[in-house]
């Protein structure tokens, strides 16, 4: 499984990451032209249900919405499910969309864009990074770009591995060979985009996001080459897992002369989930809770230390006690963003 087949609307951690993205966009309003996000155009790979496009309209007031989809079947479902008449469903690949991006901008009188390249395929990282670079090269000051990449090390392994196997459950020599083969596969995928200073020892679940983030930084900077008066600035970098570990990077193109004023106006550096550089990754890891478990925890949050809540719980969230506490601490940060899915008879 590449990560493409996980039901988008049932991913707890992706749901929270998406909420954070729109919190970020809302915070940018004081620093963008006319202080008005509704004047932006928004494009993404919205999938069958186009949830993020609905949110872009409801929370930011954006009506110029584009949904990119290559698959014929998914495109047909988009046309049927389209929740807003303003959404324009485009049956084209991300590559074709980016190739035509300049013409699209011209047709919108060069309005600012927010573009989310929400990739899932694990075997196309090289072409995905190349597309990202090409898109950045065409973007204007105050445009926002976001990329999601599959950062799960198991997708590079020759055989399925449990997380424990990549640490201590596999013979050292066997594990070293597996990592060497994984590193070679990644090198073949990325080609010239493979960052320097990395080796097979970095083929671990907690290390791969950092390697891919450096690759994103490299192509982002390359995309801005020849534009000394502007630069691309990271805003929010997250990793999460709903079966497959994913890396997301959101950045903005800023005029060098106006960068300080932008940060003064938005106060975005004060946001708890701001990434001040190309190395700060925030981890989103919330538990899959029953309603009863959620209520048990929620009624104690805010008045009882999380460590004590964890100690007193009649259940644990992971077989490893430290990991269980870490998951609960992450939930305590995001509990207001935590979705509650229900079953309804219609």
Order of alpha helices (4+ residues) and beta strands (2+ residues): alpha-beta-alpha-beta-alpha-beta-alpha-alpha-beta-alpha-beta-alpha-alpha-beta-beta-alpha-beta-alpha-alpha-alpha
